[in-house]
Amino acid sequence: MSSARGRAPRSDGGSASGLRLVNPGPQHPVWRWVIELGPPFVVAVLLLPWVIAHGIAWPWQPSTIDLQVYVYAVNDMLAGKDIYATTTPGWNLYFIYPPIAAILMVPLAVGAYWLWQLTWTFLLVWAQQSVLKRCGVPRGWVLGLIGVVVVLAVEPIRTTLGYGQVNTMLMALVVADLLPDRPHQKRRIPQGALIGLAAAIKLTPALFVVFAFLLGKKRMAWTAIISFAAFTLVGAVFQWNQTWQFWFGLSGGDTRTASPLYAGNQSFLGVIYRLIGETRELTLLGLAVGGLVALLGTLVACQWWRAGEQTFAVALVGLCTCLASPLSWTHHYVWILPMAVAVVLGRTLPRWVRLLGGAWVLWVSACLPLALLPYGGGQERSFTLLQQIVANLGPLLGVALIVGLGWQMLVAHRNREVAAVT
């Protein structure tokens, strides 16, 4: 591995690879924002009613069922009700985030629902484009057109839009903390604060705190911890009982809607449930092995960060959060987006890493487990061998990539020791 920077050449002409990329087109900031955000936003709005069942194209009524949960929870909270007793009509979905998430979503209580559907969609598209830009995708029409392709072809991004979820926004917070928009950009917010905010809303980004410690970025790590604690404390001040209920119940991954067995759960624990069984001992085994794989992936990510492949490193840690979590629905795998950029543009990644990482990106983007298989109601227990392969190949590809990278790191370390002795 060399020290070449693992991000795409920038449209401002800078590139650690030594190449100069000129991205022609209007450079006025307003016009540039229009061409970068406009096409993917328009496509997302048109596509939205077709993503989740029961959406209506005209009059425009997409079935953003998770956004609906947020709206109902906020209204119940403001009415003095228990946010964890909130259910939505028809779908009977629950609010499962920490109380601070509901507090931050208070603006949802004001305004028409359709207006919030449009606003939420715009925020998700903005987050997606921000991630692509920070990972090195050239600005202007290139960024806008790639954004359209992402909305149409990448299932985790598309269904996050369809559900009205928060996944892409949380990823954007983490990426903004780790990958500067411009080289030597002056920070307005202390590095680590956004990671702490993301972890306070949804626990899984906390793995990036471990990543920061392993990198030796102690100030960033402690800033993230303080940020996480501060936001969690705000939630506790206003929602004490619900904070207690979350940390001693829901934080374990209980969605009250589906089991880890469900084919749409693409975590390592889901693989164990579908392939071996659902006992308590196997649950602990699945969580333990998933945690070890995530730790190995984070260690490997540190090596690639130091080697200049920062986008690949960030993507790897993000995908490790999906593998280690008890429940990782297909739309949680938004981290496949920076991974796609890394395997295409990463100049120092070995060929096998780019091929295996690219295969993982394509498989996750296609979402064949939900497209081809029966699911729900315990049908996963009777899967054939071929169905098991389809259901579990995604997480297993991720584990194979991480284990392969870990083995490569070990071999390189041994070779350095031998060279030092001789």
URPEWO-V761265 format. One record per backbone hydrogen bond with DSSP energy under -0.5 kcal/mol. NH is the residue of the N-H (numbers start at 1). CO is the residue of the C=O. If there is no record, write none. Layout:
BEGIN
<<NH	CO> <NH	CO>>
END
This chain:
BEGIN
<<6	308> <7	5> <8	135> <10	14> <13	10> <18	15> <21	19> <22	20> <23	11> <23	21> <24	22> <32	28> <33	29> <34	30> <35	31> <36	32> <37	33> <38	33> <38	34> <41	37> <42	38> <43	39> <44	40> <45	41> <46	42> <47	43> <48	44> <49	45> <50	47> <51	48> <52	48> <55	52> <56	61> <61	56> <64	62> <65	63> <66	163> <67	163> <68	64> <69	65> <70	66> <71	67> <72	68> <73	69> <74	70> <75	71> <76	72> <77	73> <78	74> <79	75> <80	77> <81	76> <83	81> <85	82> <86	83> <88	93> <91	89> <92	88> <95	83> <95	86> <96	94> <98	201> <101	98> <102	98> <103	99> <104	100> <105	101> <106	103> <108	105> <109	106> <110	107> <116	112> <117	113> <118	114> <119	115> <120	116> <121	117> <122	118> <123	119> <124	120> <125	121> <126	122> <127	123> <128	124> <129	125> <130	126> <131	127> <132	128> <133	129> <134	130> <135	131> <136	133> <137	132> <142	139> <144	140> <145	141> <146	142> <147	143> <148	144> <149	145> <150	146> <151	147> <152	148> <153	149> <154	150> <155	153> <155	365> <157	154> <158	154> <159	155> <160	156> <161	157> <162	158> <163	159> <164	160> <165	160> <170	166> <171	167> <172	168> <173	169> <174	170> <175	171> <176	172> <177	173> <178	174> <179	175> <180	178> <185	182> <193	190> <196	192> <197	193> <198	194> <199	195> <200	196> <201	197> <202	198> <205	202> <206	203> <207	204> <208	205> <209	206> <210	206> <211	207> <212	208> <213	209> <214	210> <215	211> <216	212> <216	213> <217	212> <218	216> <221	217> <222	218> <223	219> <224	220> <225	221> <226	222> <227	223> <228	224> <229	225> <230	226> <231	227> <232	228> <233	229> <234	230> <235	231> <236	232> <237	233> <238	234> <239	235> <243	239> <244	240> <245	241> <246	242> <247	243> <248	244> <249	246> <250	245> <251	246> <252	249> <253	250> <255	253> <262	259> <265	262> <266	264> <266	328> <268	323> <271	267> <272	268> <273	269> <274	270> <275	271> <276	272> <277	272> <283	279> <284	280> <285	281> <286	282> <287	283> <288	284> <289	285> <290	286> <291	287> <292	288> <293	289> <294	290> <295	291> <296	292> <297	293> <298	294> <299	295> <300	296> <301	297> <302	298> <303	299> <304	300> <305	301> <306	302> <307	303> <308	305> <309	304> <310	308> <313	309> <314	310> <315	311> <316	312> <317	313> <318	314> <319	315> <320	316> <321	317> <322	318> <323	319> <324	320> <325	321> <330	264> <332	329> <333	330> <334	332> <335	332> <336	333> <337	334> <339	335> <340	336> <341	337> <342	338> <343	339> <344	340> <345	341> <346	342> <347	345> <354	350> <355	351> <356	352> <357	353> <358	354> <359	355> <360	356> <361	357> <362	358> <363	359> <364	360> <365	361> <366	362> <367	363> <368	363> <370	367> <371	367> <372	368> <373	368> <373	369> <379	376> <381	378> <382	379> <383	380> <388	384> <389	385> <390	386> <391	387> <392	388> <393	389> <396	392> <397	393> <398	394> <399	395> <400	396> <401	397> <402	398> <403	399> <404	400> <405	401> <406	402> <407	403> <408	404> <409	405> <410	406> <411	407> <412	408> <413	409> <414	410> <415	411> <416	412> <417	413> <418	414> <419	415> <420	416> <421	417> <422	418>>
END
